[in-house]
């Protein structure tokens, strides 16, 4: 799904904002699997931001162009979150707050299928 961008901060780090399809298996927060979500990532550079998402199981994550960079409000939100990874439904419905990435990925901690207990 298209819609992403980045902005470089004065200290050299970047904030990447991507619109992705919601993976299945996450916690119920009003959007179902396949619905678009806006994901924000704070990292040292664009490559590391995308690697952080890929390490969580969101494998098909690419940033092509800069057509929807993060807004100043989005930058402020991700900078004030300890993990530096946030999401919410896109387009935003009303006054929806930002959620930590754990709420999107579910109890397994990654976007892939849950592993059976050994």
TORGUDO-626618 format. One record per atom (N, C-alpha, C): residue number from 0; residue in three letters; chain; atom name; x, y, z. Coordinates in Angstrom, 3 decimals. Layout:
N
> seq | type | mol | atom | xx | yy | zz
> NUM | Ala | A | CA | X | Y | Z .
...
//
This chain:
118
> seq | type | mol | atom | xx | yy | zz
> 0 | Unk | A | N | 0.849 | -1.171 | 0.000 .
> 0 | Unk | A | CA | 0.000 | 0.000 | 0.000 .
> 0 | Unk | A | C | 0.890 | 1.227 | 0.000 .
> 1 | Unk | A | N | 0.549 | 2.182 | -0.829 .
> 1 | Unk | A | CA | 1.344 | 3.401 | -0.960 .
> 1 | Unk | A | C | 1.105 | 4.333 | 0.211 .
> 2 | Unk | A | N | 1.981 | 5.281 | 0.372 .
> 2 | Unk | A | CA | 1.795 | 6.295 | 1.396 .
> 2 | Unk | A | C | 2.834 | 6.213 | 2.476 .
> 3 | Unk | A | N | 3.923 | 6.869 | 2.259 .
> 3 | Unk | A | CA | 4.958 | 6.879 | 3.270 .
> 3 | Unk | A | C | 5.924 | 8.003 | 3.013 .
> 4 | Unk | A | N | 6.716 | 8.267 | 4.020 .
> 4 | Unk | A | CA | 7.719 | 9.302 | 3.890 .
> 4 | Unk | A | C | 8.548 | 9.389 | 5.147 .
> 5 | Unk | A | N | 9.455 | 10.349 | 5.157 .
> 5 | Unk | A | CA | 10.345 | 10.503 | 6.297 .
> 5 | Unk | A | C | 10.698 | 11.964 | 6.450 .
> 6 | Unk | A | N | 11.230 | 12.299 | 7.608 .
> 6 | Unk | A | CA | 11.810 | 13.624 | 7.815 .
> 6 | Unk | A | C | 13.050 | 13.453 | 8.675 .
> 7 | Unk | A | N | 14.078 | 14.223 | 8.337 .
> 7 | Unk | A | CA | 15.327 | 14.190 | 9.083 .
> 7 | Unk | A | C | 15.255 | 15.249 | 10.170 .
> 8 | Unk | A | N | 15.606 | 14.865 | 11.383 .
> 8 | Unk | A | CA | 15.586 | 15.764 | 12.522 .
> 8 | Unk | A | C | 16.928 | 16.489 | 12.654 .
> 9 | Unk | A | N | 16.974 | 17.601 | 13.375 .
> 9 | Unk | A | CA | 18.229 | 18.351 | 13.517 .
> 9 | Unk | A | C | 19.389 | 17.540 | 14.098 .
> 10 | Unk | A | N | 19.101 | 16.525 | 14.911 .
> 10 | Unk | A | CA | 20.182 | 15.719 | 15.500 .
> 10 | Unk | A | C | 20.657 | 14.602 | 14.568 .
> 11 | Unk | A | N | 20.112 | 14.518 | 13.352 .
> 11 | Unk | A | CA | 20.543 | 13.528 | 12.370 .
> 11 | Unk | A | C | 19.685 | 12.281 | 12.298 .
> 12 | Unk | A | N | 18.834 | 12.033 | 13.290 .
> 12 | Unk | A | CA | 17.948 | 10.866 | 13.245 .
> 12 | Unk | A | C | 16.780 | 11.155 | 12.304 .
> 13 | Unk | A | N | 16.023 | 10.122 | 12.000 .
> 13 | Unk | A | CA | 14.876 | 10.277 | 11.104 .
> 13 | Unk | A | C | 13.617 | 9.716 | 11.758 .
> 14 | Unk | A | N | 12.480 | 10.227 | 11.321 .
> 14 | Unk | A | CA | 11.180 | 9.667 | 11.656 .
> 14 | Unk | A | C | 10.564 | 9.210 | 10.342 .
> 15 | Unk | A | N | 10.222 | 7.937 | 10.260 .
> 15 | Unk | A | CA | 9.617 | 7.352 | 9.068 .
> 15 | Unk | A | C | 8.154 | 7.079 | 9.374 .
> 16 | Unk | A | N | 7.279 | 7.487 | 8.457 .
> 16 | Unk | A | CA | 5.845 | 7.235 | 8.579 .
> 16 | Unk | A | C | 5.406 | 6.419 | 7.369 .
> 17 | Unk | A | N | 4.745 | 5.299 | 7.625 .
> 17 | Unk | A | CA | 4.280 | 4.415 | 6.555 .
> 17 | Unk | A | C | 2.815 | 4.067 | 6.759 .
> 18 | Unk | A | N | 2.092 | 3.951 | 5.664 .
> 18 | Unk | A | CA | 0.732 | 3.440 | 5.716 .
> 18 | Unk | A | C | 0.789 | 1.996 | 5.234 .
> 19 | Unk | A | N | 0.466 | 1.066 | 6.123 .
> 19 | Unk | A | CA | 0.553 | -0.361 | 5.850 .
> 19 | Unk | A | C | -0.809 | -1.009 | 6.047 .
> 20 | Unk | A | N | -0.949 | -2.234 | 5.543 .
> 20 | Unk | A | CA | -2.151 | -2.996 | 5.854 .
> 20 | Unk | A | C | -1.934 | -3.678 | 7.191 .
> 21 | Unk | A | N | -2.976 | -3.700 | 7.993 .
> 21 | Unk | A | CA | -2.892 | -4.282 | 9.335 .
> 21 | Unk | A | C | -2.711 | -5.791 | 9.253 .
> 22 | Unk | A | N | -1.690 | -6.328 | 9.932 .
> 22 | Unk | A | CA | -1.502 | -7.777 | 9.938 .
> 22 | Unk | A | C | -2.587 | -8.459 | 10.767 .
> 23 | Unk | A | N | -2.853 | -9.708 | 10.460 .
> 23 | Unk | A | CA | -3.823 | -10.459 | 11.252 .
> 23 | Unk | A | C | -3.179 | -10.898 | 12.553 .
> 24 | Unk | A | N | -3.998 | -11.146 | 13.560 .
> 24 | Unk | A | CA | -3.497 | -11.660 | 14.823 .
> 24 | Unk | A | C | -3.254 | -10.615 | 15.873 .
> 25 | Unk | A | N | -3.448 | -9.347 | 15.569 .
> 25 | Unk | A | CA | -3.235 | -8.296 | 16.558 .
> 25 | Unk | A | C | -4.413 | -8.184 | 17.496 .
> 26 | Unk | A | N | -4.282 | -7.350 | 18.500 .
> 26 | Unk | A | CA | -5.348 | -7.134 | 19.469 .
> 26 | Unk | A | C | -6.455 | -6.302 | 18.818 .
> 27 | Unk | A | N | -7.665 | -6.438 | 19.285 .
> 27 | Unk | A | CA | -8.793 | -5.711 | 18.724 .
> 27 | Unk | A | C | -8.805 | -4.274 | 19.230 .
> 28 | Unk | A | N | -8.634 | -3.330 | 18.315 .
> 28 | Unk | A | CA | -8.689 | -1.912 | 18.665 .
> 28 | Unk | A | C | -9.576 | -1.157 | 17.696 .
> 29 | Unk | A | N | -10.551 | -1.828 | 17.108 .
> 29 | Unk | A | CA | -11.496 | -1.146 | 16.244 .
> 29 | Unk | A | C | -11.218 | -1.298 | 14.763 .
> 30 | Unk | A | N | -10.069 | -1.849 | 14.370 .
> 30 | Unk | A | CA | -9.780 | -2.086 | 12.964 .
> 30 | Unk | A | C | -9.510 | -3.556 | 12.769 .
> 31 | Unk | A | N | -9.982 | -4.096 | 11.663 .
> 31 | Unk | A | CA | -9.792 | -5.507 | 11.395 .
> 31 | Unk | A | C | -8.554 | -5.770 | 10.565 .
> 32 | Unk | A | N | -8.202 | -7.047 | 10.371 .
> 32 | Unk | A | CA | -7.049 | -7.392 | 9.544 .
> 32 | Unk | A | C | -7.235 | -6.853 | 8.133 .
> 33 | Unk | A | N | -6.169 | -6.325 | 7.557 .
> 33 | Unk | A | CA | -6.229 | -5.785 | 6.209 .
> 33 | Unk | A | C | -6.593 | -4.311 | 6.142 .
> 34 | Unk | A | N | -7.031 | -3.724 | 7.243 .
> 34 | Unk | A | CA | -7.366 | -2.300 | 7.267 .
> 34 | Unk | A | C | -6.064 | -1.490 | 7.278 .
> 35 | Unk | A | N | -6.054 | -0.313 | 6.666 .
> 35 | Unk | A | CA | -4.820 | 0.474 | 6.665 .
> 35 | Unk | A | C | -4.515 | 1.081 | 8.034 .
> 36 | Unk | A | N | -3.247 | 1.073 | 8.388 .
> 36 | Unk | A | CA | -2.772 | 1.690 | 9.624 .
> 36 | Unk | A | C | -1.571 | 2.574 | 9.293 .
> 37 | Unk | A | N | -1.388 | 3.621 | 10.074 .
> 37 | Unk | A | CA | -0.248 | 4.535 | 9.927 .
> 37 | Unk | A | C | 0.761 | 4.152 | 11.002 .
> 38 | Unk | A | N | 1.970 | 3.798 | 10.602 .
> 38 | Unk | A | CA | 3.021 | 3.360 | 11.507 .
> 38 | Unk | A | C | 4.125 | 4.411 | 11.511 .
> 39 | Unk | A | N | 4.598 | 4.781 | 12.711 .
> 39 | Unk | A | CA | 5.688 | 5.734 | 12.870 .
> 39 | Unk | A | C | 6.882 | 5.041 | 13.507 .
> 40 | Unk | A | N | 8.070 | 5.310 | 12.986 .
> 40 | Unk | A | CA | 9.292 | 4.710 | 13.502 .
> 40 | Unk | A | C | 10.350 | 5.795 | 13.649 .
> 41 | Unk | A | N | 10.992 | 5.845 | 14.810 .
> 41 | Unk | A | CA | 12.115 | 6.754 | 15.035 .
> 41 | Unk | A | C | 13.381 | 5.915 | 15.057 .
> 42 | Unk | A | N | 14.356 | 6.281 | 14.219 .
> 42 | Unk | A | CA | 15.590 | 5.507 | 14.134 .
> 42 | Unk | A | C | 16.742 | 6.401 | 13.694 .
> 43 | Unk | A | N | 17.932 | 5.829 | 13.673 .
> 43 | Unk | A | CA | 19.128 | 6.571 | 13.298 .
> 43 | Unk | A | C | 19.120 | 6.957 | 11.822 .
> 44 | Unk | A | N | 18.553 | 6.086 | 10.966 .
> 44 | Unk | A | CA | 18.440 | 6.393 | 9.537 .
> 44 | Unk | A | C | 17.272 | 5.604 | 8.952 .
> 45 | Unk | A | N | 16.972 | 5.853 | 7.672 .
> 45 | Unk | A | CA | 15.811 | 5.193 | 7.045 .
> 45 | Unk | A | C | 15.972 | 3.683 | 7.005 .
> 46 | Unk | A | N | 17.154 | 3.211 | 6.682 .
> 46 | Unk | A | CA | 17.376 | 1.763 | 6.602 .
> 46 | Unk | A | C | 17.130 | 1.087 | 7.949 .
> 47 | Unk | A | N | 17.596 | 1.689 | 9.023 .
> 47 | Unk | A | CA | 17.374 | 1.098 | 10.353 .
> 47 | Unk | A | C | 15.912 | 1.143 | 10.751 .
> 48 | Unk | A | N | 15.197 | 2.182 | 10.341 .
> 48 | Unk | A | CA | 13.767 | 2.251 | 10.641 .
> 48 | Unk | A | C | 13.022 | 1.108 | 9.967 .
> 49 | Unk | A | N | 13.329 | 0.854 | 8.704 .
> 49 | Unk | A | CA | 12.679 | -0.250 | 7.999 .
> 49 | Unk | A | C | 13.113 | -1.602 | 8.564 .
> 50 | Unk | A | N | 14.366 | -1.715 | 8.987 .
> 50 | Unk | A | CA | 14.845 | -2.953 | 9.598 .
> 50 | Unk | A | C | 14.115 | -3.225 | 10.907 .
> 51 | Unk | A | N | 13.846 | -2.188 | 11.690 .
> 51 | Unk | A | CA | 13.097 | -2.381 | 12.948 .
> 51 | Unk | A | C | 11.736 | -3.001 | 12.662 .
> 52 | Unk | A | N | 11.055 | -2.541 | 11.612 .
> 52 | Unk | A | CA | 9.749 | -3.104 | 11.263 .
> 52 | Unk | A | C | 9.882 | -4.523 | 10.720 .
> 53 | Unk | A | N | 10.872 | -4.755 | 9.894 .
> 53 | Unk | A | CA | 11.064 | -6.106 | 9.346 .
> 53 | Unk | A | C | 11.400 | -7.111 | 10.433 .
> 54 | Unk | A | N | 12.155 | -6.689 | 11.443 .
> 54 | Unk | A | CA | 12.491 | -7.588 | 12.551 .
> 54 | Unk | A | C | 11.264 | -7.955 | 13.377 .
> 55 | Unk | A | N | 10.214 | -7.157 | 13.306 .
> 55 | Unk | A | CA | 8.973 | -7.461 | 14.014 .
> 55 | Unk | A | C | 8.042 | -8.338 | 13.190 .
> 56 | Unk | A | N | 8.452 | -8.713 | 11.985 .
> 56 | Unk | A | CA | 7.645 | -9.602 | 11.154 .
> 56 | Unk | A | C | 6.909 | -8.915 | 10.027 .
> 57 | Unk | A | N | 7.041 | -7.612 | 9.885 .
> 57 | Unk | A | CA | 6.413 | -6.891 | 8.777 .
> 57 | Unk | A | C | 7.398 | -6.923 | 7.607 .
> 58 | Unk | A | N | 7.416 | -8.028 | 6.881 .
> 58 | Unk | A | CA | 8.467 | -8.296 | 5.906 .
> 58 | Unk | A | C | 8.398 | -7.435 | 4.650 .
> 59 | Unk | A | N | 7.248 | -7.164 | 4.124 .
> 59 | Unk | A | CA | 7.121 | -6.429 | 2.861 .
> 59 | Unk | A | C | 6.993 | -4.937 | 3.113 .
> 60 | Unk | A | N | 7.976 | -4.351 | 3.786 .
> 60 | Unk | A | CA | 7.945 | -2.933 | 4.122 .
> 60 | Unk | A | C | 9.017 | -2.216 | 3.301 .
> 61 | Unk | A | N | 8.562 | -1.294 | 2.450 .
> 61 | Unk | A | CA | 9.477 | -0.513 | 1.624 .
> 61 | Unk | A | C | 9.072 | 0.947 | 1.691 .
> 62 | Unk | A | N | 10.035 | 1.821 | 1.523 .
> 62 | Unk | A | CA | 9.784 | 3.253 | 1.476 .
> 62 | Unk | A | C | 10.208 | 3.738 | 0.102 .
> 63 | Unk | A | N | 9.216 | 4.029 | -0.726 .
> 63 | Unk | A | CA | 9.486 | 4.502 | -2.082 .
> 63 | Unk | A | C | 8.995 | 5.934 | -2.185 .
> 64 | Unk | A | N | 9.912 | 6.847 | -2.222 .
> 64 | Unk | A | CA | 9.547 | 8.246 | -2.325 .
> 64 | Unk | A | C | 9.269 | 8.865 | -0.963 .
> 65 | Unk | A | N | 8.740 | 10.079 | -1.028 .
> 65 | Unk | A | CA | 8.452 | 10.826 | 0.194 .
> 65 | Unk | A | C | 7.129 | 11.562 | 0.018 .
> 66 | Unk | A | N | 6.101 | 10.820 | -0.436 .
> 66 | Unk | A | CA | 4.824 | 11.460 | -0.763 .
> 66 | Unk | A | C | 3.958 | 11.770 | 0.456 .
> 67 | Unk | A | N | 4.140 | 11.081 | 1.574 .
> 67 | Unk | A | CA | 3.374 | 11.362 | 2.789 .
> 67 | Unk | A | C | 4.288 | 11.372 | 3.996 .
> 68 | Unk | A | N | 5.121 | 12.415 | 4.128 .
> 68 | Unk | A | CA | 6.022 | 12.476 | 5.286 .
> 68 | Unk | A | C | 5.244 | 12.670 | 6.578 .
> 69 | Unk | A | N | 5.869 | 12.388 | 7.708 .
> 69 | Unk | A | CA | 5.167 | 12.565 | 8.986 .
> 69 | Unk | A | C | 4.859 | 14.036 | 9.249 .
> 70 | Unk | A | N | 3.703 | 14.259 | 9.843 .
> 70 | Unk | A | CA | 3.313 | 15.613 | 10.220 .
> 70 | Unk | A | C | 4.061 | 16.005 | 11.497 .
> 71 | Unk | A | N | 4.099 | 17.284 | 11.836 .
> 71 | Unk | A | CA | 4.744 | 17.678 | 13.100 .
> 71 | Unk | A | C | 4.128 | 16.999 | 14.324 .
> 72 | Unk | A | N | 2.810 | 16.783 | 14.315 .
> 72 | Unk | A | CA | 2.171 | 16.082 | 15.438 .
> 72 | Unk | A | C | 2.639 | 14.630 | 15.527 .
> 73 | Unk | A | N | 2.815 | 13.983 | 14.374 .
> 73 | Unk | A | CA | 3.290 | 12.602 | 14.373 .
> 73 | Unk | A | C | 4.736 | 12.517 | 14.873 .
> 74 | Unk | A | N | 5.557 | 13.463 | 14.466 .
> 74 | Unk | A | CA | 6.950 | 13.490 | 14.927 .
> 74 | Unk | A | C | 6.995 | 13.656 | 16.441 .
> 75 | Unk | A | N | 6.197 | 14.558 | 16.967 .
> 75 | Unk | A | CA | 6.154 | 14.779 | 18.407 .
> 75 | Unk | A | C | 5.709 | 13.513 | 19.139 .
> 76 | Unk | A | N | 4.689 | 12.829 | 18.602 .
> 76 | Unk | A | CA | 4.178 | 11.615 | 19.244 .
> 76 | Unk | A | C | 5.246 | 10.535 | 19.328 .
> 77 | Unk | A | N | 5.940 | 10.276 | 18.235 .
> 77 | Unk | A | CA | 6.923 | 9.189 | 18.236 .
> 77 | Unk | A | C | 8.162 | 9.549 | 19.052 .
> 78 | Unk | A | N | 8.530 | 10.830 | 19.113 .
> 78 | Unk | A | CA | 9.686 | 11.221 | 19.911 .
> 78 | Unk | A | C | 9.425 | 11.104 | 21.413 .
> 79 | Unk | A | N | 8.178 | 11.222 | 21.801 .
> 79 | Unk | A | CA | 7.847 | 11.145 | 23.221 .
> 79 | Unk | A | C | 7.463 | 9.748 | 23.679 .
> 80 | Unk | A | N | 7.544 | 8.766 | 22.795 .
> 80 | Unk | A | CA | 7.235 | 7.387 | 23.167 .
> 80 | Unk | A | C | 8.539 | 6.636 | 23.405 .
> 81 | Unk | A | N | 8.643 | 5.874 | 24.506 .
> 81 | Unk | A | CA | 9.912 | 5.217 | 24.829 .
> 81 | Unk | A | C | 10.394 | 4.208 | 23.782 .
> 82 | Unk | A | N | 9.484 | 3.530 | 23.092 .
> 82 | Unk | A | CA | 9.888 | 2.538 | 22.092 .
> 82 | Unk | A | C | 10.231 | 3.168 | 20.751 .
> 83 | Unk | A | N | 9.666 | 4.316 | 20.445 .
> 83 | Unk | A | CA | 9.883 | 4.939 | 19.148 .
> 83 | Unk | A | C | 9.153 | 4.245 | 18.019 .
> 84 | Unk | A | N | 8.139 | 3.436 | 18.354 .
> 84 | Unk | A | CA | 7.309 | 2.727 | 17.373 .
> 84 | Unk | A | C | 5.846 | 2.871 | 17.767 .
> 85 | Unk | A | N | 5.058 | 3.517 | 16.915 .
> 85 | Unk | A | CA | 3.640 | 3.753 | 17.205 .
> 85 | Unk | A | C | 2.797 | 3.470 | 15.974 .
> 86 | Unk | A | N | 1.487 | 3.307 | 16.179 .
> 86 | Unk | A | CA | 0.570 | 3.157 | 15.054 .
> 86 | Unk | A | C | -0.818 | 3.619 | 15.458 .
> 87 | Unk | A | N | -1.638 | 3.919 | 14.463 .
> 87 | Unk | A | CA | -3.069 | 4.140 | 14.630 .
> 87 | Unk | A | C | -3.741 | 3.932 | 13.284 .
> 88 | Unk | A | N | -5.061 | 3.818 | 13.288 .
> 88 | Unk | A | CA | -5.811 | 3.557 | 12.069 .
> 88 | Unk | A | C | -5.625 | 4.705 | 11.082 .
> 89 | Unk | A | N | -5.617 | 4.377 | 9.808 .
> 89 | Unk | A | CA | -5.506 | 5.394 | 8.749 .
> 89 | Unk | A | C | -6.633 | 5.171 | 7.756 .
> 90 | Unk | A | N | -7.410 | 6.128 | 7.404 .
> 90 | Unk | A | CA | -7.355 | 7.491 | 7.921 .
> 90 | Unk | A | C | -7.844 | 7.534 | 9.363 .
> 91 | Unk | A | N | -7.356 | 8.533 | 10.081 .
> 91 | Unk | A | CA | -7.675 | 8.650 | 11.505 .
> 91 | Unk | A | C | -9.168 | 8.858 | 11.698 .
> 92 | Unk | A | N | -9.731 | 8.101 | 12.611 .
> 92 | Unk | A | CA | -11.156 | 8.201 | 12.925 .
> 92 | Unk | A | C | -11.325 | 8.974 | 14.230 .
> 93 | Unk | A | N | -11.800 | 10.212 | 14.129 .
> 93 | Unk | A | CA | -12.045 | 11.003 | 15.333 .
> 93 | Unk | A | C | -10.776 | 11.340 | 16.066 .
> 94 | Unk | A | N | -10.780 | 11.138 | 17.368 .
> 94 | Unk | A | CA | -9.645 | 11.468 | 18.221 .
> 94 | Unk | A | C | -8.897 | 10.210 | 18.663 .
> 95 | Unk | A | N | -8.656 | 9.296 | 17.761 .
> 95 | Unk | A | CA | -7.959 | 8.065 | 18.116 .
> 95 | Unk | A | C | -6.535 | 8.373 | 18.571 .
> 96 | Unk | A | N | -6.135 | 7.761 | 19.662 .
> 96 | Unk | A | CA | -4.798 | 7.943 | 20.198 .
> 96 | Unk | A | C | -3.827 | 6.994 | 19.512 .
> 97 | Unk | A | N | -2.554 | 7.265 | 19.656 .
> 97 | Unk | A | CA | -1.517 | 6.383 | 19.135 .
> 97 | Unk | A | C | -1.407 | 5.163 | 20.037 .
> 98 | Unk | A | N | -1.134 | 4.008 | 19.431 .
> 98 | Unk | A | CA | -0.993 | 2.749 | 20.161 .
> 98 | Unk | A | C | 0.455 | 2.269 | 20.058 .
> 99 | Unk | A | N | 0.962 | 1.596 | 21.100 .
> 99 | Unk | A | CA | 2.293 | 0.994 | 20.980 .
> 99 | Unk | A | C | 2.254 | -0.143 | 19.961 .
> 100 | Unk | A | N | 3.368 | -0.449 | 19.374 .
> 100 | Unk | A | CA | 3.428 | -1.455 | 18.315 .
> 100 | Unk | A | C | 2.973 | -2.829 | 18.800 .
> 101 | Unk | A | N | 3.114 | -3.111 | 20.099 .
> 101 | Unk | A | CA | 2.675 | -4.406 | 20.646 .
> 101 | Unk | A | C | 1.182 | -4.633 | 20.416 .
> 102 | Unk | A | N | 0.386 | -3.564 | 20.437 .
> 102 | Unk | A | CA | -1.052 | -3.707 | 20.230 .
> 102 | Unk | A | C | -1.379 | -4.097 | 18.792 .
> 103 | Unk | A | N | -0.510 | -3.778 | 17.853 .
> 103 | Unk | A | CA | -0.720 | -4.136 | 16.450 .
> 103 | Unk | A | C | -0.285 | -5.557 | 16.169 .
> 104 | Unk | A | N | 0.787 | -5.976 | 16.806 .
> 104 | Unk | A | CA | 1.382 | -7.273 | 16.496 .
> 104 | Unk | A | C | 0.785 | -8.427 | 17.274 .
> 105 | Unk | A | N | 0.185 | -8.164 | 18.409 .
> 105 | Unk | A | CA | -0.442 | -9.223 | 19.171 .
> 105 | Unk | A | C | 0.476 | -9.844 | 20.208 .
> 106 | Unk | A | N | 0.016 | -10.908 | 20.855 .
> 106 | Unk | A | CA | 0.748 | -11.492 | 21.972 .
> 106 | Unk | A | C | 2.064 | -12.160 | 21.572 .
> 107 | Unk | A | N | 2.205 | -12.573 | 20.312 .
> 107 | Unk | A | CA | 3.434 | -13.244 | 19.895 .
> 107 | Unk | A | C | 4.595 | -12.260 | 19.773 .
> 108 | Unk | A | N | 4.303 | -10.956 | 19.645 .
> 108 | Unk | A | CA | 5.358 | -9.958 | 19.543 .
> 108 | Unk | A | C | 5.883 | -9.750 | 18.144 .
> 109 | Unk | A | N | 5.292 | -10.451 | 17.169 .
> 109 | Unk | A | CA | 5.680 | -10.262 | 15.766 .
> 109 | Unk | A | C | 4.445 | -10.487 | 14.916 .
> 110 | Unk | A | N | 4.522 | -10.082 | 13.653 .
> 110 | Unk | A | CA | 3.364 | -10.123 | 12.780 .
> 110 | Unk | A | C | 3.100 | -11.496 | 12.174 .
> 111 | Unk | A | N | 4.013 | -12.418 | 12.339 .
> 111 | Unk | A | CA | 3.850 | -13.756 | 11.778 .
> 111 | Unk | A | C | 2.862 | -14.589 | 12.569 .
> 112 | Unk | A | N | 2.591 | -15.819 | 12.108 .
> 112 | Unk | A | CA | 1.677 | -16.691 | 12.847 .
> 112 | Unk | A | C | 2.234 | -17.050 | 14.218 .
> 113 | Unk | A | N | 1.342 | -17.263 | 15.151 .
> 113 | Unk | A | CA | 1.761 | -17.617 | 16.521 .
> 113 | Unk | A | C | 2.412 | -19.000 | 16.510 .
> 114 | Unk | A | N | 3.511 | -19.101 | 17.242 .
> 114 | Unk | A | CA | 4.204 | -20.382 | 17.322 .
> 114 | Unk | A | C | 3.564 | -21.234 | 18.408 .
> 115 | Unk | A | N | 3.398 | -22.527 | 18.139 .
> 115 | Unk | A | CA | 2.835 | -23.404 | 19.190 .
> 115 | Unk | A | C | 3.836 | -23.562 | 20.334 .
> 116 | Unk | A | N | 3.305 | -23.712 | 21.516 .
> 116 | Unk | A | CA | 4.149 | -23.898 | 22.699 .
> 116 | Unk | A | C | 4.844 | -25.246 | 22.611 .
> 117 | Unk | A | N | 6.117 | -25.273 | 22.951 .
> 117 | Unk | A | CA | 6.896 | -26.527 | 22.844 .
> 117 | Unk | A | C | 6.701 | -27.384 | 24.050 .
//
